[in-house]
Amino acid sequence: MTKLRLRVLDNEGKPVGNASVYVRFYQEGGTFIHHHEQLAELDLKSNQDGTVKVPPIPQGKILIQVIATGWHTFGKWYDVEKAEQTIEIKLDPPPHWY
């Protein structure tokens, strides 16, 4: 298991509060005969200082997606192999449409 702490920042390094953060990870599932992994999801929000504390989840491949008003949507797979880890996520400004 791993304890993740996420920091959601803008492109200048300032915290982004109230961002929707989705953490997807594989967990053991299925029946006795059909052992396979299932993709589980946690829906979280960043607080005013841009941090998100993720409840303990299995180590391995983890998808982190962030949606915040006024910022480009972020999504990336991470390989998490530590018992505790902090991941900084920098959001880009949205593309300009003319």
N, C-alpha and C positions, 0 to 999 in steps of 0.2 A: 504494500500500500504506500501511497505518497500523499503528502500534504502540500497542496499548491497554494501559492499566493500570487495573484496577478495584479499588475499595476498598469492601468490604462492611461496613456499619456497622449497629448497632442504632438504635432511635429516640432514644437518648441520645448517640449519636456514638461508642460503644465498638465496637472491631473484633469481627467475627463470624468465627471460625475454622472450618475444616472444612465450609464451605458448598459445596454442589454448584452450579457455575456453568456454564450452557450458553450458548454464543455461536453464533448462527446468522447466516449471511451468504450473499449471492449470489456465485457465481463462474461464470466462463465455462465452458461445457460443451457437450456434444453432438457431433455428427459434422460433417463438412465441409458437408453439405447443410442440416442442421438446427441452426443456431446458436441456442442459448437458454441462459438462466442456470439453474444448479442451486443449490438451497439446501444449503449445507454446514454441518456442525455440529462444534464443539469442545466436549468435556466436560472441565471443569477443576475444581479445588478451591481454596478460599481457604486461605492459610496462617494461622498463629496471630495475625498482626497484621492479618488481614482483606484482604490484598492478593492479587491474581491478575494475573500477567503473561501477556498473550495473545500468541501468536506473530503475526508480521506477517500481516494479512489485507487484502483489498481494501477501499478506502474506499467509502462509500455507506450504504445502509440495513442496520442490524445489530440483531438481536433479542438481548437479554440477559435470561436467566431465572435466578433464584436460588432454590434450595430449601435451607432450613436447619432443623434440628430445633428446634422451639419458636418458629418465626417464620412469619408469613404468607408464602406464595409470592409472589415478585416477577417481573414480566415487563413489558418495555417495549421499543419500537423506538426506535433512535437514528439520526440522520443524522450520520455521521462523515466529515468533510471535511479533517481535519488529518493531518499525517504522524505526530504523536504526540499522544496525548490521555489524560487521566485522568478517569474517570467514578466518582463516588461514588454508591453505592446504599444507601439507608436502608431497612431492613426494619421492618415494623410487627409488633406483637405479634399473635398469633392472635385471632380473634373468640372471645368467651366464649359457650359453649353452656350453657343452663340446663336 
